[in-house]
Amino acid sequence: MKDGHNQYAPMAGVAALRQQVVNKVNKLHGSNYDAETDVCITAGGTQAVFTAISAVVNPNDEVIVFEPAFDCYAPAIKLMGGVVKSLELTPPDYRIPWDLVKKLITNRTKLIIINSPHNPTGTILHQDDIKELSAIVKNQDILILSDEVYEHLIYDGQTHHSMARYPELSQRSFIVASFGKLFHATGWKVGYCLAPAYLMHEFKKVHQYLVFSVNSPMQYAMAKYLEDERTYLDLPSFFQQKRDYFRVGIAQTAFELLPCYGSYFQSVKYQNLSNESDVDFSLRLTKEAGVAVIPTSVFYTQNTDHHILRLCFAKKKETLDEAIEKLINFKP
Ligand SMILES: Cc1ncc(COP(=O)(O)O)c(C=O)c1O
């Protein structure tokens, strides 16, 4: 701000930031994105999701969404007159049942939305998922919206299977990312979308009149931070330590841990403590124990209740310690 970057940024974003983004993605994934034609800086991941959906979904188009799903997908699809075709995933691994996906495909299927690492479950896509997805979209007029906002929060040496790694997928994909997640600065609300030029052209038609220009000084700041690749390459170990620390703590409580391969979310079962619905139990835990949790059923259209809660470990050590102590002492 003091350097005077206080006027409108270019519509697609500050050139230095677009360049840093494509340098990073192309280096990490061997892709070939172009800073001029294939990227747009957005006001966070949410805006990128909305803009991508509204750029391509027309009335009666079908969009396949895997649930539990982050809450901003379905409203955007419905607002565009599209039809949400949801497919429920089940704990503990929440793997995508690709044989059922095949059955959902019709000549109206416009888009498949994937999210890895996944909110709320902390699961990730594996190499065989990529194979299945590639086979399903091959020779079809189906696009992909890949929500990769947790791309660098992936643990145990696992690979993040970005769509950018696979030309047959990236040529039909919008990839959504968020500097909020990358730089522990969710309140800054800056993200981006990557797509091949023909899709980005459509994306920008919406972006131009929805947002036009994203916060200038923050974009210069993000570009500067991205010059140091440790800001993102060190993230997996930073958050893996928190995950491991939190899991050791939770193991001392009556809650049962589910796997966490990525994101900063840890799912737990509470069957040893209560038969209540996950919504009722979450409210009680928040009010009586003083630990705010999210019931997983709210991420399902049908409010499917597997009696699982989502906790977040992107917190200071003292906050995690306090939460663990409260959960150990909680007597329902
Ligand atoms: C899966 C997922 N996608 C997108 C977003 C939105 O990102 P942003 O805060 O940059 O809008 C979030 C934020 O929680 C998220 O969890």
The ligand as an SDF file (V2000), in Angstrom:
LIG
                    3D

 16 16  0  0  0  0  0  0  0  0999 V2000
  -12.9410  -26.9790   -0.2110 C   0  0  0  0  0  0  0  0  0  0  0  0
  -12.9310  -25.4900   -0.1850 C   0  0  0  0  0  0  0  0  0  0  0  0
  -13.0440  -24.8180   -1.3220 N   0  0  0  0  0  0  0  0  0  0  0  0
  -13.0210  -23.4780   -1.3670 C   0  0  0  0  0  0  0  0  0  0  0  0
  -12.8960  -22.7430   -0.2070 C   0  0  0  0  0  0  0  0  0  0  0  0
  -12.9420  -21.2490   -0.2990 C   0  0  0  0  0  0  0  0  0  0  0  0
  -11.7100  -20.6530   -0.2810 O   0  0  0  0  0  0  0  0  0  0  0  0
  -11.5890  -19.0680   -0.0310 P   0  0  0  0  0  0  0  0  0  0  0  0
  -11.6190  -18.8590    1.4430 O   0  0  0  0  0  0  0  0  0  0  0  0
  -10.3170  -18.6950   -0.6740 O   0  0  0  0  0  0  0  0  0  0  0  0
  -12.7860  -18.4370   -0.7010 O   0  0  0  0  0  0  0  0  0  0  0  0
  -12.7980  -23.3940    1.0150 C   0  0  0  0  0  0  0  0  0  0  0  0
  -12.7040  -22.6270    2.2780 C   0  0  0  0  0  0  0  0  0  0  0  0
  -12.9450  -23.1250    3.3400 O   0  0  0  0  0  0  0  0  0  0  0  0
  -12.8200  -24.8030    1.0310 C   0  0  0  0  0  0  0  0  0  0  0  0
  -12.7370  -25.4920    2.1870 O   0  0  0  0  0  0  0  0  0  0  0  0
  1  2  1  0
  2  3  1  0
  2 15  2  0
  3  4  2  0
  4  5  1  0
  5  6  1  0
  5 12  2  0
  6  7  1  0
  7  8  1  0
  8  9  2  0
  8 10  1  0
  8 11  1  0
 12 13  1  0
 12 15  1  0
 13 14  2  0
 15 16  1  0
M  END
$$$$
